[in-house]
Amino acid sequence: MKGGSTVIAFVEDPDGYKIEFIENKSTKSGLGD
């Protein structure tokens, strides 16, 4: 995607549960941060 980027982070909590965070950053996004 031109002018955009995707940030993906994996976090494992103390119980061993894996959580995936996906943040899409785009110049076309009209939403807040």
Secondary structure, DSSP 8 states (H G I E B T S, - for coil): -TT-EEEEEEEE-TTS-EEEEEEEE-TT--S--
